[in-house]
């Protein structure tokens, strides 16, 4: 039963936060808060991606045999050079698959 109370509590909090923005559409944030919120997507994406790059098998892997880390670095380079989202995604995927094949890590 505790799980249900947890789910109901999360629903109430999420609904109240999101409903507040729709209930008061003329609500304006102070400039300092707008600048701070500008960095939230980058921080969240970094928190999701970096552990997967550095710990692909639940252990720290900083060597040359970590295809995740090498492909991630290559993807960052592709993004910096091309500034094109589709080129970054495709380049990262191709680099990752090539590295996995060269390192013998493809699941067969």
C-alpha positions as CSV (number, residue, x, y, z in Angstrom):
1,X,0.0,0.0,0.0
2,X,2.9,2.3,0.6
3,X,3.8,2.2,-3.1
4,X,0.4,3.5,-4.0
5,X,0.8,6.5,-1.6
6,X,4.1,7.2,-3.1
7,X,2.7,7.1,-6.7
8,X,-0.3,9.3,-5.6
9,X,2.1,11.8,-3.9
10,X,4.3,12.0,-7.0
11,X,1.2,12.5,-9.2
12,X,0.0,15.4,-7.0
13,X,3.4,17.1,-6.9
14,X,3.9,16.7,-10.7
15,X,0.4,17.9,-11.5
16,X,0.6,20.9,-9.2
17,X,3.9,22.1,-10.7
18,X,2.8,21.7,-14.3
19,X,-0.8,23.0,-13.7
20,X,0.6,26.2,-12.1
21,X,2.3,27.1,-15.4
22,X,-1.0,26.7,-17.3
23,X,-3.3,28.3,-14.7
24,X,-1.3,31.5,-14.7
25,X,-0.1,31.9,-18.4
26,X,1.1,35.5,-17.7
27,X,3.5,34.4,-15.0
28,X,7.0,35.8,-15.6
29,X,10.1,34.6,-13.9
30,X,12.8,37.0,-12.8
31,X,15.8,37.3,-15.2
32,X,18.2,35.5,-12.8
33,X,15.8,32.5,-12.6
34,X,15.5,32.4,-16.4
35,X,19.3,32.4,-16.7
36,X,19.5,29.6,-14.2
37,X,16.8,27.5,-15.9
38,X,18.7,27.8,-19.2
39,X,21.3,25.3,-17.9
40,X,18.9,22.7,-16.6
41,X,18.7,20.6,-19.9
42,X,22.5,20.5,-20.2
43,X,22.9,19.4,-16.6
44,X,20.2,16.7,-16.8
45,X,21.6,15.3,-20.1
46,X,25.1,15.3,-18.7
47,X,23.9,13.5,-15.6
48,X,22.3,10.8,-17.7
49,X,25.0,10.3,-20.4
50,X,28.3,10.6,-18.5
51,X,27.8,7.6,-16.2
52,X,27.0,5.5,-19.3
53,X,30.2,6.6,-21.0
54,X,32.5,6.1,-18.0
55,X,30.9,3.0,-16.5
56,X,29.4,0.9,-19.2
57,X,29.6,-2.4,-17.2
58,X,29.1,-1.1,-13.7
59,X,32.8,-0.4,-13.2
60,X,35.0,2.6,-14.1
61,X,36.4,2.1,-17.6
62,X,38.8,4.8,-18.7
63,X,40.9,2.7,-21.1
64,X,41.3,2.5,-24.9
65,X,39.0,-0.6,-24.9
66,X,35.9,1.5,-23.8
67,X,34.0,1.9,-27.1
68,X,31.3,4.0,-25.3
69,X,33.8,6.6,-24.1
70,X,35.7,6.7,-27.4
71,X,32.5,7.0,-29.4
72,X,31.2,9.7,-27.1
73,X,34.4,11.7,-27.6
74,X,34.1,11.3,-31.3
75,X,30.5,12.4,-31.2
76,X,31.4,15.5,-29.3
77,X,34.0,16.3,-31.9
78,X,31.5,15.7,-34.8
79,X,29.0,18.0,-33.1
80,X,31.6,20.7,-32.5
81,X,32.8,20.6,-36.2
82,X,29.5,20.0,-38.0
83,X,26.9,21.8,-35.8
84,X,24.4,19.5,-37.5
85,X,22.1,17.3,-35.3
86,X,21.6,14.5,-37.8
87,X,25.3,14.4,-38.7
88,X,26.1,14.2,-35.0
89,X,23.6,11.3,-34.4
90,X,24.6,9.3,-37.4
91,X,28.3,9.9,-37.0
92,X,28.1,8.9,-33.3
93,X,26.2,5.7,-34.1
94,X,28.5,4.7,-37.0
95,X,31.6,5.4,-34.8
96,X,30.2,3.4,-32.0
97,X,29.3,0.4,-34.1
98,X,32.7,0.5,-35.8
99,X,34.5,0.7,-32.5
100,X,32.5,-2.2,-31.1
101,X,33.3,-4.3,-34.1
102,X,37.0,-3.4,-34.0
103,X,37.2,-4.1,-30.3
104,X,35.3,-7.4,-30.6
105,X,32.5,-6.2,-28.4
106,X,29.5,-6.7,-30.8
107,X,26.9,-9.0,-29.3
108,X,26.4,-12.0,-31.6
